[in-house]
């Protein structure tokens, strides 16, 4: 087994992204207080997923209000 995988946290997984993108991310990270590409990507993904949830919630609320005759 590759050494990297032996040390992998059981609560995490490995993903691969293009090297050019990684270089761009490292430049972006310099403008933040984040320590690694992994930390930055985790933050961004949480933000994106949170927005998706908000949109779904707003859609459900609008549908309920419409059914109740408020919209």
PQR file with spaces between the fields and no chain letter, atoms N, CA, C, O and H, PARSE charges and radii, in Angstrom:
ATOM       1  N    UNK     1       0.847   -1.179    0.000 -0.4000 1.5000
ATOM       2  CA   UNK     1       0.000    0.000    0.000 -0.0000 2.0000
ATOM       3  C    UNK     1       0.890    1.240    0.000  0.5500 1.7000
ATOM       4  O    UNK     1       1.934    1.256    0.652 -0.5500 1.4000
ATOM       5  N    UNK     2       0.484    2.265   -0.722 -0.4000 1.5000
ATOM       6  CA   UNK     2       1.259    3.499   -0.789 -0.0000 2.0000
ATOM       7  C    UNK     2       1.257    4.170    0.581  0.5500 1.7000
ATOM       8  O    UNK     2       0.239    4.176    1.272 -0.5500 1.4000
ATOM       9  H    UNK     2      -0.365    2.251   -1.252  0.4000 1.0000
ATOM      10  N    UNK     3       2.381    4.728    0.964 -0.4000 1.5000
ATOM      11  CA   UNK     3       2.558    5.346    2.282 -0.0000 2.0000
ATOM      12  C    UNK     3       1.523    6.443    2.560  0.5500 1.7000
ATOM      13  O    UNK     3       1.042    6.557    3.687 -0.5500 1.4000
ATOM      14  H    UNK     3       3.208    4.724    0.402  0.4000 1.0000
ATOM      15  N    UNK     4       1.182    7.234    1.571 -0.4000 1.5000
ATOM      16  CA   UNK     4       0.202    8.312    1.741 -0.0000 2.0000
ATOM      17  C    UNK     4      -1.120    7.757    2.251  0.5500 1.7000
ATOM      18  O    UNK     4      -1.739    8.344    3.139 -0.5500 1.4000
ATOM      19  H    UNK     4       1.573    7.142    0.656  0.4000 1.0000
ATOM      20  N    UNK     5      -1.547    6.656    1.709 -0.4000 1.5000
ATOM      21  CA   UNK     5      -2.832    6.083    2.086 -0.0000 2.0000
ATOM      22  C    UNK     5      -2.823    5.527    3.507  0.5500 1.7000
ATOM      23  O    UNK     5      -3.861    5.502    4.169 -0.5500 1.4000
ATOM      24  H    UNK     5      -1.045    6.179    0.988  0.4000 1.0000
ATOM      25  N    UNK     6      -1.679    5.090    3.970 -0.4000 1.5000
ATOM      26  CA   UNK     6      -1.583    4.572    5.337 -0.0000 2.0000
ATOM      27  C    UNK     6      -1.845    5.671    6.355  0.5500 1.7000
ATOM      28  O    UNK     6      -2.401    5.413    7.423 -0.5500 1.4000
ATOM      29  H    UNK     6      -0.836    5.111    3.431  0.4000 1.0000
ATOM      30  N    UNK     7      -1.445    6.896    6.027 -0.4000 1.5000
ATOM      31  CA   UNK     7      -1.582    8.018    6.947 -0.0000 2.0000
ATOM      32  C    UNK     7      -2.885    8.782    6.751  0.5500 1.7000
ATOM      33  O    UNK     7      -3.149    9.735    7.484 -0.5500 1.4000
ATOM      34  H    UNK     7      -0.994    7.106    5.160  0.4000 1.0000
ATOM      35  N    UNK     8      -3.683    8.398    5.807 -0.4000 1.5000
ATOM      36  CA   UNK     8      -4.912    9.116    5.509 -0.0000 2.0000
ATOM      37  C    UNK     8      -5.891    9.031    6.670  0.5500 1.7000
ATOM      38  O    UNK     8      -6.164    7.950    7.192 -0.5500 1.4000
ATOM      39  H    UNK     8      -3.468    7.624    5.211  0.4000 1.0000
ATOM      40  N    UNK     9      -6.407   10.172    7.062 -0.4000 1.5000
ATOM      41  CA   UNK     9      -7.416   10.259    8.119 -0.0000 2.0000
ATOM      42  C    UNK     9      -8.644    9.469    7.689  0.5500 1.7000
ATOM      43  O    UNK     9      -9.078    9.574    6.541 -0.5500 1.4000
ATOM      44  H    UNK     9      -6.185   11.050    6.639  0.4000 1.0000
ATOM      45  N    UNK    10      -9.199    8.691    8.582 -0.4000 1.5000
ATOM      46  CA   UNK    10     -10.363    7.846    8.270 -0.0000 2.0000
ATOM      47  C    UNK    10     -11.595    8.670    7.913  0.5500 1.7000
ATOM      48  O    UNK    10     -12.533    8.148    7.311 -0.5500 1.4000
ATOM      49  H    UNK    10      -8.846    8.606    9.514  0.4000 1.0000
ATOM      50  N    UNK    11     -11.604    9.947    8.277 -0.4000 1.5000
ATOM      51  CA   UNK    11     -12.738   10.830    7.996 -0.0000 2.0000
ATOM      52  C    UNK    11     -12.535   11.650    6.722  0.5500 1.7000
ATOM      53  O    UNK    11     -13.331   12.540    6.422 -0.5500 1.4000
ATOM      54  H    UNK    11     -10.842   10.371    8.766  0.4000 1.0000
ATOM      55  N    UNK    12     -11.482   11.356    5.980 -0.4000 1.5000
ATOM      56  CA   UNK    12     -11.175   12.125    4.775 -0.0000 2.0000
ATOM      57  C    UNK    12     -10.930   11.198    3.596  0.5500 1.7000
ATOM      58  O    UNK    12     -10.744    9.992    3.760 -0.5500 1.4000
ATOM      59  H    UNK    12     -10.835   10.633    6.223  0.4000 1.0000
ATOM      60  N    UNK    13     -10.933   11.782    2.409 -0.4000 1.5000
ATOM      61  CA   UNK    13     -10.657   11.042    1.191 -0.0000 2.0000
ATOM      62  C    UNK    13      -9.701   11.861    0.327  0.5500 1.7000
ATOM      63  O    UNK    13      -9.497   13.050    0.571 -0.5500 1.4000
ATOM      64  H    UNK    13     -11.085   12.762    2.275  0.4000 1.0000
ATOM      65  N    UNK    14      -9.134   11.237   -0.654 -0.4000 1.5000
ATOM      66  CA   UNK    14      -8.218   11.917   -1.568 -0.0000 2.0000
ATOM      67  C    UNK    14      -8.945   12.189   -2.876  0.5500 1.7000
ATOM      68  O    UNK    14      -9.630   11.318   -3.413 -0.5500 1.4000
ATOM      69  H    UNK    14      -9.300   10.271   -0.852  0.4000 1.0000
ATOM      70  N    UNK    15      -8.787   13.413   -3.381 -0.4000 1.5000
ATOM      71  CA   UNK    15      -9.299   13.745   -4.710 -0.0000 2.0000
ATOM      72  C    UNK    15      -8.130   14.267   -5.534  0.5500 1.7000
ATOM      73  O    UNK    15      -7.122   14.710   -4.983 -0.5500 1.4000
ATOM      74  H    UNK    15      -8.231   14.120   -2.945  0.4000 1.0000
ATOM      75  N    UNK    16      -8.268   14.214   -6.837 -0.4000 1.5000
ATOM      76  CA   UNK    16      -7.212   14.748   -7.690 -0.0000 2.0000
ATOM      77  C    UNK    16      -7.775   15.889   -8.514  0.5500 1.7000
ATOM      78  O    UNK    16      -8.906   15.834   -8.998 -0.5500 1.4000
ATOM      79  H    UNK    16      -9.086   13.854   -7.284  0.4000 1.0000
ATOM      80  N    UNK    17      -6.962   16.924   -8.663 -0.4000 1.5000
ATOM      81  CA   UNK    17      -7.334   18.073   -9.482 -0.0000 2.0000
ATOM      82  C    UNK    17      -6.128   18.423  -10.349  0.5500 1.7000
ATOM      83  O    UNK    17      -4.999   18.063  -10.017 -0.5500 1.4000
ATOM      84  H    UNK    17      -6.043   16.969   -8.270  0.4000 1.0000
ATOM      85  N    UNK    18      -6.360   19.121  -11.453 -0.4000 1.5000
ATOM      86  CA   UNK    18      -5.251   19.472  -12.336 -0.0000 2.0000
ATOM      87  C    UNK    18      -4.183   20.314  -11.621  0.5500 1.7000
ATOM      88  O    UNK    18      -4.504   21.145  -10.772 -0.5500 1.4000
ATOM      89  H    UNK    18      -7.277   19.413  -11.724  0.4000 1.0000
ATOM      90  N    UNK    19      -2.932   20.090  -11.969 -0.4000 1.5000
ATOM      91  CA   UNK    19      -1.813   20.811  -11.361 -0.0000 2.0000
ATOM      92  C    UNK    19      -1.961   22.312  -11.568  0.5500 1.7000
ATOM      93  O    UNK    19      -1.696   23.091  -10.652 -0.5500 1.4000
ATOM      94  H    UNK    19      -2.672   19.414  -12.659  0.4000 1.0000
ATOM      95  N    UNK    20      -2.378   22.725  -12.755 -0.4000 1.5000
ATOM      96  CA   UNK    20      -2.537   24.158  -13.032 -0.0000 2.0000
ATOM      97  C    UNK    20      -3.550   24.773  -12.068  0.5500 1.7000
ATOM      98  O    UNK    20      -3.344   25.879  -11.569 -0.5500 1.4000
ATOM      99  H    UNK    20      -2.594   22.093  -13.499  0.4000 1.0000
ATOM     100  N    UNK    21      -4.625   24.068  -11.813 -0.4000 1.5000
ATOM     101  CA   UNK    21      -5.633   24.555  -10.876 -0.0000 2.0000
ATOM     102  C    UNK    21      -5.046   24.649   -9.467  0.5500 1.7000
ATOM     103  O    UNK    21      -5.322   25.604   -8.741 -0.5500 1.4000
ATOM     104  H    UNK    21      -4.793   23.170  -12.219  0.4000 1.0000
ATOM     105  N    UNK    22      -4.253   23.678   -9.089 -0.4000 1.5000
ATOM     106  CA   UNK    22      -3.607   23.698   -7.773 -0.0000 2.0000
ATOM     107  C    UNK    22      -2.707   24.921   -7.632  0.5500 1.7000
ATOM     108  O    UNK    22      -2.686   25.566   -6.584 -0.5500 1.4000
ATOM     109  H    UNK    22      -4.028   22.903   -9.679  0.4000 1.0000
ATOM     110  N    UNK    23      -1.970   25.234   -8.682 -0.4000 1.5000
ATOM     111  CA   UNK    23      -1.099   26.416   -8.649 -0.0000 2.0000
ATOM     112  C    UNK    23      -1.930   27.681   -8.472  0.5500 1.7000
ATOM     113  O    UNK    23      -1.560   28.566   -7.700 -0.5500 1.4000
ATOM     114  H    UNK    23      -1.987   24.710   -9.533  0.4000 1.0000
ATOM     115  N    UNK    24      -3.047   27.771   -9.184 -0.4000 1.5000
ATOM     116  CA   UNK    24      -3.934   28.930   -9.044 -0.0000 2.0000
ATOM     117  C    UNK    24      -4.509   29.016   -7.631  0.5500 1.7000
ATOM     118  O    UNK    24      -4.613   30.102   -7.061 -0.5500 1.4000
ATOM     119  H    UNK    24      -3.348   27.052   -9.811  0.4000 1.0000
ATOM     120  N    UNK    25      -4.877   27.877   -7.078 -0.4000 1.5000
ATOM     121  CA   UNK    25      -5.415   27.847   -5.716 -0.0000 2.0000
ATOM     122  C    UNK    25      -4.372   28.304   -4.701  0.5500 1.7000
ATOM     123  O    UNK    25      -4.697   29.022   -3.756 -0.5500 1.4000
ATOM     124  H    UNK    25      -4.792   26.995   -7.541  0.4000 1.0000
ATOM     125  N    UNK    26      -3.133   27.894   -4.891 -0.4000 1.5000
ATOM     126  CA   UNK    26      -2.069   28.308   -3.972 -0.0000 2.0000
ATOM     127  C    UNK    26      -1.908   29.824   -3.974  0.5500 1.7000
ATOM     128  O    UNK    26      -1.626   30.422   -2.935 -0.5500 1.4000
ATOM     129  H    UNK    26      -2.869   27.310   -5.658  0.4000 1.0000
ATOM     130  N    UNK    27      -2.087   30.442   -5.131 -0.4000 1.5000
ATOM     131  CA   UNK    27      -2.034   31.904   -5.207 -0.0000 2.0000
ATOM     132  C    UNK    27      -3.218   32.527   -4.461  0.5500 1.7000
ATOM     133  O    UNK    27      -3.057   33.522   -3.755 -0.5500 1.4000
ATOM     134  H    UNK    27      -2.316   29.957   -5.975  0.4000 1.0000
ATOM     135  N    UNK    28      -4.392   31.945   -4.619 -0.4000 1.5000
ATOM     136  CA   UNK    28      -5.577   32.443   -3.910 -0.0000 2.0000
ATOM     137  C    UNK    28      -5.419   32.292   -2.397  0.5500 1.7000
ATOM     138  O    UNK    28      -5.829   33.168   -1.636 -0.5500 1.4000
ATOM     139  H    UNK    28      -4.523   31.137   -5.193  0.4000 1.0000
ATOM     140  N    UNK    29      -4.832   31.196   -1.973 -0.4000 1.5000
ATOM     141  CA   UNK    29      -4.666   30.914   -0.547 -0.0000 2.0000
ATOM     142  C    UNK    29      -3.789   31.969    0.123  0.5500 1.7000
ATOM     143  O    UNK    29      -3.985   32.282    1.297 -0.5500 1.4000
ATOM     144  H    UNK    29      -4.499   30.485   -2.592  0.4000 1.0000
ATOM     145  N    UNK    30      -2.830   32.515   -0.609 -0.4000 1.5000
ATOM     146  CA   UNK    30      -1.960   33.554   -0.048 -0.0000 2.0000
ATOM     147  C    UNK    30      -2.766   34.760    0.426  0.5500 1.7000
ATOM     148  O    UNK    30      -2.317   35.496    1.305 -0.5500 1.4000
ATOM     149  H    UNK    30      -2.670   32.260   -1.562  0.4000 1.0000
ATOM     150  N    UNK    31      -3.954   34.969   -0.147 -0.4000 1.5000
ATOM     151  CA   UNK    31      -4.812   36.102    0.205 -0.0000 2.0000
ATOM     152  C    UNK    31      -5.735   35.778    1.378  0.5500 1.7000
ATOM     153  O    UNK    31      -6.545   36.614    1.779 -0.5500 1.4000
ATOM     154  H    UNK    31      -4.319   34.371   -0.861  0.4000 1.0000
ATOM     155  N    UNK    32      -5.618   34.577    1.928 -0.4000 1.5000
ATOM     156  CA   UNK    32      -6.498   34.131    3.008 -0.0000 2.0000
ATOM     157  C    UNK    32      -5.670   33.702    4.217  0.5500 1.7000
ATOM     158  O    UNK    32      -4.440   33.751    4.200 -0.5500 1.4000
ATOM     159  H    UNK    32      -4.960   33.898    1.602  0.4000 1.0000
ATOM     160  N    UNK    33      -6.374   33.282    5.258 -0.4000 1.5000
ATOM     161  CA   UNK    33      -5.673   32.746    6.427 -0.0000 2.0000
ATOM     162  C    UNK    33      -5.677   31.218    6.428  0.5500 1.7000
ATOM     163  O    UNK    33      -5.384   30.589    7.445 -0.5500 1.4000
ATOM     164  H    UNK    33      -7.373   33.243    5.272  0.4000 1.0000
ATOM     165  N    UNK    34      -6.009   30.631    5.285 -0.4000 1.5000
ATOM     166  CA   UNK    34      -6.048   29.172    5.185 -0.0000 2.0000
ATOM     167  C    UNK    34      -4.640   28.628    4.977  0.5500 1.7000
ATOM     168  O    UNK    34      -3.781   29.278    4.381 -0.5500 1.4000
ATOM     169  H    UNK    34      -6.246   31.142    4.459  0.4000 1.0000
ATOM     170  N    UNK    35      -4.430   27.414    5.489 -0.4000 1.5000
ATOM     171  CA   UNK    35      -3.083   26.848    5.505 -0.0000 2.0000
ATOM     172  C    UNK    35      -2.774   25.907    4.346  0.5500 1.7000
ATOM     173  O    UNK    35      -1.606   25.612    4.091 -0.5500 1.4000
ATOM     174  H    UNK    35      -5.127   26.887    5.973  0.4000 1.0000
ATOM     175  N    UNK    36      -3.803   25.429    3.637 -0.4000 1.5000
ATOM     176  CA   UNK    36      -3.533   24.432    2.598 -0.0000 2.0000
ATOM     177  C    UNK    36      -4.600   24.466    1.507  0.5500 1.7000
ATOM     178  O    UNK    36      -5.677   25.038    1.674 -0.5500 1.4000
ATOM     179  H    UNK    36      -4.752   25.669    3.844  0.4000 1.0000
ATOM     180  N    UNK    37      -4.264   23.838    0.393 -0.4000 1.5000
ATOM     181  CA   UNK    37      -5.221   23.701   -0.703 -0.0000 2.0000
ATOM     182  C    UNK    37      -6.429   22.901   -0.226  0.5500 1.7000
ATOM     183  O    UNK    37      -7.568   23.235   -0.555 -0.5500 1.4000
ATOM     184  H    UNK    37      -3.389   23.373    0.257  0.4000 1.0000
ATOM     185  N    UNK    38      -6.185   21.862    0.539 -0.4000 1.5000
ATOM     186  CA   UNK    38      -7.271   21.026    1.055 -0.0000 2.0000
ATOM     187  C    UNK    38      -8.238   21.840    1.912  0.5500 1.7000
ATOM     188  O    UNK    38      -9.455   21.722    1.767 -0.5500 1.4000
ATOM     189  H    UNK    38      -5.260   21.591    0.806  0.4000 1.0000
ATOM     190  N    UNK    39      -7.695   22.660    2.796 -0.4000 1.5000
ATOM     191  CA   UNK    39      -8.533   23.497    3.660 -0.0000 2.0000
ATOM     192  C    UNK    39      -9.356   24.482    2.823  0.5500 1.7000
ATOM     193  O    UNK    39     -10.538   24.698    3.093 -0.5500 1.4000
ATOM     194  H    UNK    39      -6.707   22.756    2.913  0.4000 1.0000
ATOM     195  N    UNK    40      -8.727   25.071    1.814 -0.4000 1.5000
ATOM     196  CA   UNK    40      -9.409   26.032    0.947 -0.0000 2.0000
ATOM     197  C    UNK    40     -10.535   25.362    0.155  0.5500 1.7000
ATOM     198  O    UNK    40     -11.645   25.889    0.083 -0.5500 1.4000
ATOM     199  H    UNK    40      -7.768   24.895    1.594  0.4000 1.0000
ATOM     200  N    UNK    41     -10.251   24.221   -0.427 -0.4000 1.5000
ATOM     201  CA   UNK    41     -11.257   23.499   -1.210 -0.0000 2.0000
ATOM     202  C    UNK    41     -12.416   23.060   -0.321  0.5500 1.7000
ATOM     203  O    UNK    41     -13.574   23.140   -0.730 -0.5500 1.4000
ATOM     204  H    UNK    41      -9.349   23.794   -0.368  0.4000 1.0000
ATOM     205  N    UNK    42     -12.117   22.600    0.886 -0.4000 1.5000
ATOM     206  CA   UNK    42     -13.169   22.203    1.820 -0.0000 2.0000
ATOM     207  C    UNK    42     -14.075   23.387    2.125  0.5500 1.7000
ATOM     208  O    UNK    42     -15.297   23.245    2.136 -0.5500 1.4000
ATOM     209  H    UNK    42     -11.176   22.536    1.219  0.4000 1.0000
ATOM     210  N    UNK    43     -13.487   24.549    2.372 -0.4000 1.5000
ATOM     211  CA   UNK    43     -14.258   25.761    2.648 -0.0000 2.0000
ATOM     212  C    UNK    43     -15.158   26.119    1.465  0.5500 1.7000
ATOM     213  O    UNK    43     -16.350   26.373    1.638 -0.5500 1.4000
ATOM     214  H    UNK    43     -12.493   24.664    2.362  0.4000 1.0000
ATOM     215  N    UNK    44     -14.583   26.137    0.274 -0.4000 1.5000
ATOM     216  CA   UNK    44     -15.348   26.503   -0.927 -0.0000 2.0000
ATOM     217  C    UNK    44     -16.488   25.515   -1.176  0.5500 1.7000
ATOM     218  O    UNK    44     -17.605   25.928   -1.486 -0.5500 1.4000
ATOM     219  H    UNK    44     -13.615   25.931    0.134  0.4000 1.0000
ATOM     220  N    UNK    45     -16.221   24.237   -1.044 -0.4000 1.5000
ATOM     221  CA   UNK    45     -17.268   23.233   -1.256 -0.0000 2.0000
ATOM     222  C    UNK    45     -18.393   23.382   -0.237  0.5500 1.7000
ATOM     223  O    UNK    45     -19.567   23.243   -0.580 -0.5500 1.4000
ATOM     224  H    UNK    45     -15.313   23.902   -0.792  0.4000 1.0000
ATOM     225  N    UNK    46     -18.038   23.662    1.009 -0.4000 1.5000
ATOM     226  CA   UNK    46     -19.080   23.878    2.025 -0.0000 2.0000
ATOM     227  C    UNK    46     -19.943   25.083    1.670  0.5500 1.7000
ATOM     228  O    UNK    46     -21.161   25.056    1.852 -0.5500 1.4000
ATOM     229  H    UNK    46     -17.084   23.775    1.288  0.4000 1.0000
ATOM     230  N    UNK    47     -19.311   26.140    1.165 -0.4000 1.5000
ATOM     231  CA   UNK    47     -20.065   27.334    0.761 -0.0000 2.0000
ATOM     232  C    UNK    47     -21.009   27.007   -0.395  0.5500 1.7000
ATOM     233  O    UNK    47     -22.179   27.389   -0.368 -0.5500 1.4000
ATOM     234  H    UNK    47     -18.322   26.163    1.018  0.4000 1.0000
ATOM     235  N    UNK    48     -20.514   26.315   -1.390 -0.4000 1.5000
ATOM     236  CA   UNK    48     -21.324   25.953   -2.558 -0.0000 2.0000
ATOM     237  C    UNK    48     -22.490   25.063   -2.146  0.5500 1.7000
ATOM     238  O    UNK    48     -23.623   25.289   -2.569 -0.5500 1.4000
ATOM     239  H    UNK    48     -19.564   26.004   -1.411  0.4000 1.0000
ATOM     240  N    UNK    49     -22.222   24.065   -1.336 -0.4000 1.5000
ATOM     241  CA   UNK    49     -23.281   23.152   -0.897 -0.0000 2.0000
ATOM     242  C    UNK    49     -24.297   23.861   -0.013  0.5500 1.7000
ATOM     243  O    UNK    49     -25.487   23.548   -0.055 -0.5500 1.4000
ATOM     244  H    UNK    49     -21.302   23.881   -0.992  0.4000 1.0000
ATOM     245  N    UNK    50     -23.837   24.802    0.775 -0.4000 1.5000
ATOM     246  CA   UNK    50     -24.732   25.583    1.624 -0.0000 2.0000
ATOM     247  C    UNK    50     -25.669   26.425    0.760  0.5500 1.7000
ATOM     248  O    UNK    50     -26.866   26.509    1.037 -0.5500 1.4000
ATOM     249  H    UNK    50     -22.870   25.056    0.809  0.4000 1.0000
ATOM     250  N    UNK    51     -25.125   27.045   -0.281 -0.4000 1.5000
ATOM     251  CA   UNK    51     -25.945   27.848   -1.195 -0.0000 2.0000
ATOM     252  C    UNK    51     -26.994   26.981   -1.877  0.5500 1.7000
ATOM     253  O    UNK    51     -28.142   27.399   -2.029 -0.5500 1.4000
ATOM     254  H    UNK    51     -24.153   26.977   -0.506  0.4000 1.0000
ATOM     255  N    UNK    52     -26.609   25.779   -2.289 -0.4000 1.5000
ATOM     256  CA   UNK    52     -27.541   24.859   -2.933 -0.0000 2.0000
ATOM     257  C    UNK    52     -28.696   24.536   -1.992  0.5500 1.7000
ATOM     258  O    UNK    52     -29.853   24.493   -2.409 -0.5500 1.4000
ATOM     259  H    UNK    52     -25.677   25.440   -2.165  0.4000 1.0000
ATOM     260  N    UNK    53     -28.377   24.310   -0.731 -0.4000 1.5000
ATOM     261  CA   UNK    53     -29.405   24.012    0.266 -0.0000 2.0000
ATOM     262  C    UNK    53     -30.319   25.209    0.460  0.5500 1.7000
ATOM     263  O    UNK    53     -31.534   25.043    0.573 -0.5500 1.4000
ATOM     264  H    UNK    53     -27.436   24.345   -0.392  0.4000 1.0000
ATOM     265  N    UNK    54     -29.757   26.413    0.500 -0.4000 1.5000
ATOM     266  CA   UNK    54     -30.555   27.632    0.673 -0.0000 2.0000
ATOM     267  C    UNK    54     -31.526   27.800   -0.487  0.5500 1.7000
ATOM     268  O    UNK    54     -32.691   28.143   -0.281 -0.5500 1.4000
ATOM     269  H    UNK    54     -28.770   26.547    0.408  0.4000 1.0000
ATOM     270  N    UNK    55     -31.052   27.560   -1.699 -0.4000 1.5000
ATOM     271  CA   UNK    55     -31.906   27.691   -2.883 -0.0000 2.0000
ATOM     272  C    UNK    55     -33.047   26.689   -2.816  0.5500 1.7000
ATOM     273  O    UNK    55     -34.193   27.033   -3.104 -0.5500 1.4000
ATOM     274  H    UNK    55     -30.106   27.282   -1.866  0.4000 1.0000
ATOM     275  N    UNK    56     -32.743   25.455   -2.441 -0.4000 1.5000
ATOM     276  CA   UNK    56     -33.786   24.432   -2.320 -0.0000 2.0000
ATOM     277  C    UNK    56     -34.793   24.818   -1.249  0.5500 1.7000
ATOM     278  O    UNK    56     -35.998   24.653   -1.439 -0.5500 1.4000
ATOM     279  H    UNK    56     -31.811   25.175   -2.208  0.4000 1.0000
ATOM     280  N    UNK    57     -34.301   25.338   -0.111 -0.4000 1.5000
ATOM     281  CA   UNK    57     -35.194   25.757    0.967 -0.0000 2.0000
ATOM     282  C    UNK    57     -36.089   26.908    0.517  0.5500 1.7000
ATOM     283  O    UNK    57     -37.287   26.913    0.800 -0.5500 1.4000
ATOM     284  H    UNK    57     -33.322   25.472    0.043  0.4000 1.0000
ATOM     285  N    UNK    58     -35.511   27.879   -0.181 -0.4000 1.5000
ATOM     286  CA   UNK    58     -36.290   29.014   -0.672 -0.0000 2.0000
ATOM     287  C    UNK    58     -37.358   28.543   -1.657  0.5500 1.7000
ATOM     288  O    UNK    58     -38.487   29.034   -1.634 -0.5500 1.4000
ATOM     289  H    UNK    58     -34.538   27.875   -0.411  0.4000 1.0000
ATOM     290  N    UNK    59     -37.006   27.603   -2.512 -0.4000 1.5000
ATOM     291  CA   UNK    59     -37.962   27.065   -3.477 -0.0000 2.0000
ATOM     292  C    UNK    59     -39.118   26.387   -2.756  0.5500 1.7000
ATOM     293  O    UNK    59     -40.275   26.582   -3.126 -0.5500 1.4000
ATOM     294  H    UNK    59     -36.089   27.205   -2.531  0.4000 1.0000
ATOM     295  N    UNK    60     -38.822   25.599   -1.739 -0.4000 1.5000
ATOM     296  CA   UNK    60     -39.877   24.925   -0.972 -0.0000 2.0000
ATOM     297  C    UNK    60     -40.775   25.942   -0.277  0.5500 1.7000
ATOM     298  O    UNK    60     -41.995   25.782   -0.259 -0.5500 1.4000
ATOM     299  H    UNK    60     -37.882   25.441   -1.438  0.4000 1.0000
ATOM     300  N    UNK    61     -40.184   26.975    0.289 -0.4000 1.5000
ATOM     301  CA   UNK    61     -40.971   28.009    0.969 -0.0000 2.0000
ATOM     302  C    UNK    61     -41.883   28.716   -0.018  0.5500 1.7000
ATOM     303  O    UNK    61     -43.055   28.951    0.276 -0.5500 1.4000
ATOM     304  H    UNK    61     -39.192   27.104    0.274  0.4000 1.0000
ATOM     305  N    UNK    62     -41.353   29.058   -1.187 -0.4000 1.5000
ATOM     306  CA   UNK    62     -42.175   29.725   -2.208 -0.0000 2.0000
ATOM     307  C    UNK    62     -43.341   28.833   -2.642  0.5500 1.7000
ATOM     308  O    UNK    62     -44.465   29.305   -2.815 -0.5500 1.4000
ATOM     309  H    UNK    62     -40.400   28.867   -1.425  0.4000 1.0000
ATOM     310  N    UNK    63     -43.059   27.540   -2.816 -0.4000 1.5000
ATOM     311  CA   UNK    63     -44.123   26.605   -3.208 -0.0000 2.0000
ATOM     312  C    UNK    63     -45.211   26.539   -2.141  0.5500 1.7000
ATOM     313  O    UNK    63     -46.398   26.526   -2.468 -0.5500 1.4000
ATOM     314  H    UNK    63     -42.146   27.157   -2.676  0.4000 1.0000
ATOM     315  N    UNK    64     -44.821   26.497   -0.882 -0.4000 1.5000
ATOM     316  CA   UNK    64     -45.801   26.455    0.210 -0.0000 2.0000
ATOM     317  C    UNK    64     -46.619   27.738    0.260  0.5500 1.7000
ATOM     318  O    UNK    64     -47.839   27.699    0.425 -0.5500 1.4000
ATOM     319  H    UNK    64     -43.857   26.507   -0.617  0.4000 1.0000
ATOM     320  N    UNK    65     -45.941   28.879    0.116 -0.4000 1.5000
ATOM     321  CA   UNK    65     -46.653   30.159    0.128 -0.0000 2.0000
ATOM     322  C    UNK    65     -47.611   30.274   -1.050  0.5500 1.7000
ATOM     323  O    UNK    65     -48.703   30.827   -0.917 -0.5500 1.4000
ATOM     324  H    UNK    65     -44.950   28.911   -0.019  0.4000 1.0000
ATOM     325  N    UNK    66     -47.201   29.753   -2.204 -0.4000 1.5000
ATOM     326  CA   UNK    66     -48.060   29.780   -3.383 -0.0000 2.0000
ATOM     327  C    UNK    66     -49.290   28.908   -3.154  0.5500 1.7000
ATOM     328  O    UNK    66     -50.403   29.310   -3.494 -0.5500 1.4000
ATOM     329  H    UNK    66     -46.314   29.304   -2.312  0.4000 1.0000
ATOM     330  N    UNK    67     -49.102   27.714   -2.580 -0.4000 1.5000
ATOM     331  CA   UNK    67     -50.230   26.826   -2.290 -0.0000 2.0000
ATOM     332  C    UNK    67     -51.191   27.450   -1.293  0.5500 1.7000
ATOM     333  O    UNK    67     -52.398   27.210   -1.345 -0.5500 1.4000
ATOM     334  H    UNK    67     -48.198   27.387   -2.303  0.4000 1.0000
ATOM     335  N    UNK    68     -50.648   28.253   -0.383 -0.4000 1.5000
ATOM     336  CA   UNK    68     -51.490   28.915    0.611 -0.0000 2.0000
ATOM     337  C    UNK    68     -52.139   30.191    0.071  0.5500 1.7000
ATOM     338  O    UNK    68     -52.965   30.809    0.741 -0.5500 1.4000
ATOM     339  H    UNK    68     -49.668   28.448   -0.341  0.4000 1.0000
ATOM     340  N    UNK    69     -51.755   30.576   -1.147 -0.4000 1.5000
ATOM     341  CA   UNK    69     -52.362   31.733   -1.788 -0.0000 2.0000
ATOM     342  C    UNK    69     -51.681   33.054   -1.488  0.5500 1.7000
ATOM     343  O    UNK    69     -52.231   34.110   -1.799 -0.5500 1.4000
ATOM     344  H    UNK    69     -51.084   30.073   -1.692  0.4000 1.0000
ATOM     345  N    UNK    70     -50.508   33.022   -0.896 -0.4000 1.5000
ATOM     346  CA   UNK    70     -49.797   34.261   -0.571 -0.0000 2.0000
ATOM     347  C    UNK    70     -48.975   34.795   -1.738  0.5500 1.7000
ATOM     348  O    UNK    70     -48.589   35.964   -1.741 -0.5500 1.4000
ATOM     349  H    UNK    70     -50.061   32.164   -0.643  0.4000 1.0000
ATOM     350  N    UNK    71     -48.712   33.963   -2.708 -0.4000 1.5000
ATOM     351  CA   UNK    71     -47.943   34.400   -3.888 -0.0000 2.0000
ATOM     352  C    UNK    71     -48.738   34.173   -5.146  0.5500 1.7000
ATOM     353  O    UNK    71     -48.262   34.476   -6.240 -0.5500 1.4000
ATOM     354  H    UNK    71     -49.026   33.014   -2.705  0.4000 1.0000
